[in-house]
Amino acid sequence: MNLIVNNKKAFHDYEIIERLEAGIELVGSEVKSLRLGKAALKDSFVRVVKGEAWVFGMHIGYLSTVDKNYAPEEKRSRRLLLHKKEITKWEERVKLEGLAIIPLKLYFNKKNIAKLEIGLARGLKKHDKREVMKKKDADRSMKQAVKEFNNR
């Protein structure tokens, strides 16, 4: 797996319940741009429109060698390639439980095909984020104390 971009903000703002790998419908020189790492997932999200999953707000920059008249729009919506059962299952959970579908990682798989890992997520409250930060800080200080003890 060749990681292109990781959505760090998603892991900070959401609790990931379930993950799924999806293909992306790309046009023109977007694959070459992805190989150069010109992508961002920061404020992107997934919606189901008329039975199809679409990712909105995902930025894929165009190459400088491409004519600007033929370059695709950088923040256009892109269709995700998923099975109908998966889409309907996740759409029902979003409607009933108030969850969100967010992109987590963009990468090339072993067959060199661009894939997007999406996650079914529940938003974290402010106090939940604080607890997670306290836990990480405690773990970090504990590891540092063990390391100092072992170095004596």
C-alpha positions in Angstrom: 0.0 0.0 0.0 1.4 3.4 -1.1 -0.2 6.1 1.1 -0.9 9.4 -0.7 -2.6 11.4 2.0 -4.1 10.7 5.5 -7.0 12.7 7.0 -5.6 13.5 10.5 -8.4 15.9 11.3 -11.0 13.0 10.9 -9.3 10.9 13.6 -9.3 14.0 16.0 -12.9 15.0 15.4 -14.6 11.7 15.0 -14.9 8.2 16.5 -14.5 5.8 13.6 -17.0 2.9 13.9 -16.6 1.1 10.6 -14.2 1.3 7.6 -14.6 0.5 4.0 -12.4 0.6 0.9 -13.8 2.4 -2.2 -12.6 3.1 -5.7 -12.7 6.6 -7.1 -13.8 7.7 -10.5 -11.0 9.9 -11.8 -10.6 11.8 -15.0 -7.7 13.2 -17.1 -4.4 13.7 -15.3 -5.7 13.2 -11.8 -3.9 9.9 -11.3 -0.6 11.5 -12.2 -1.3 14.2 -9.7 -2.0 11.6 -7.1 1.3 9.9 -7.8 3.0 13.2 -7.1 1.0 13.5 -3.8 -1.0 16.6 -4.8 -4.1 15.8 -2.8 -5.9 16.9 0.4 -8.7 15.3 2.4 -9.0 17.9 5.2 -12.6 19.2 4.7 -14.0 16.5 2.6 -17.1 14.4 3.2 -19.2 11.7 1.6 -22.9 11.9 0.7 -25.2 9.4 -0.9 -27.1 11.1 -3.8 -29.6 9.1 -5.8 -28.2 5.8 -4.7 -24.6 6.7 -5.5 -21.8 7.7 -3.1 -20.0 10.9 -3.9 -17.1 12.6 -2.1 -17.2 16.3 -1.9 -14.4 18.8 -1.1 -11.5 16.4 -1.9 -8.8 18.5 -3.5 -6.6 17.0 -6.2 -4.3 19.5 -7.8 -3.6 19.5 -11.5 -0.2 19.2 -13.1 1.7 22.2 -14.3 2.3 20.4 -17.6 -1.4 20.1 -18.3 -3.2 22.7 -20.4 -5.4 24.7 -18.0 -8.3 24.4 -20.5 -8.3 20.6 -20.2 -7.4 20.4 -16.5 -10.2 19.0 -14.3 -11.6 21.2 -11.5 -9.5 20.6 -8.4 -12.4 20.4 -5.8 -15.0 18.8 -8.0 -17.3 16.0 -6.6 -16.1 12.5 -7.4 -18.1 9.4 -7.6 -17.1 6.5 -5.3 -17.2 2.9 -6.7 -19.0 0.8 -4.1 -21.5 -2.1 -4.2 -25.2 -1.1 -3.9 -25.7 -3.1 -0.7 -22.8 -1.3 1.0 -24.2 2.1 0.0 -27.8 1.3 1.2 -26.5 -0.2 4.5 -24.4 2.8 5.3 -27.1 5.3 4.1 -29.6 3.7 6.5 -27.2 4.0 9.4 -26.5 7.6 8.6 -30.2 8.5 8.6 -31.1 6.4 11.7 -28.1 6.9 14.0 -27.0 10.4 12.9 -23.6 9.3 11.8 -21.3 10.7 9.1 -19.3 9.2 6.3 -15.9 10.7 6.0 -12.7 10.0 3.9 -9.8 8.6 6.0 -7.0 7.7 3.7 -6.2 8.0 0.0 -3.7 5.4 -1.3 -2.6 3.1 -4.1 -3.3 -0.6 -3.5 -1.0 -3.5 -4.4 -2.4 -3.5 -8.0 -1.5 0.3 -8.3 -5.2 1.4 -8.3 -6.2 4.6 -6.4 -8.4 3.7 -3.4 -10.2 5.8 -0.8 -10.7 4.4 2.7 -14.0 5.8 4.1 -15.3 5.5 7.6 -18.6 5.6 9.3 -18.1 8.0 12.1 -19.7 9.6 15.1 -18.7 13.1 16.1 -16.8 13.6 19.3 -17.9 16.2 21.9 -15.4 18.6 23.4 -15.1 16.7 26.6 -14.5 13.5 24.7 -11.6 15.1 22.9 -10.2 16.3 26.2 -10.3 12.8 27.7 -8.5 11.4 24.6 -5.8 14.1 24.9 -5.4 13.4 28.7 -5.0 9.7 28.0 -2.4 10.3 25.2 -0.5 12.7 27.5 -0.5 10.2 30.3 0.7 7.4 28.0 3.5 9.6 26.6 4.7 10.6 30.1 4.6 7.0 31.3 6.7 5.8 28.3 9.2 8.6 28.9 9.5 7.6 32.6 10.0 4.0 31.7 12.7 5.0 29.2 14.5 7.2 31.7 14.4 4.4 34.3 15.8 1.9 31.8 18.6 4.3 30.8 20.0 4.5 34.4 
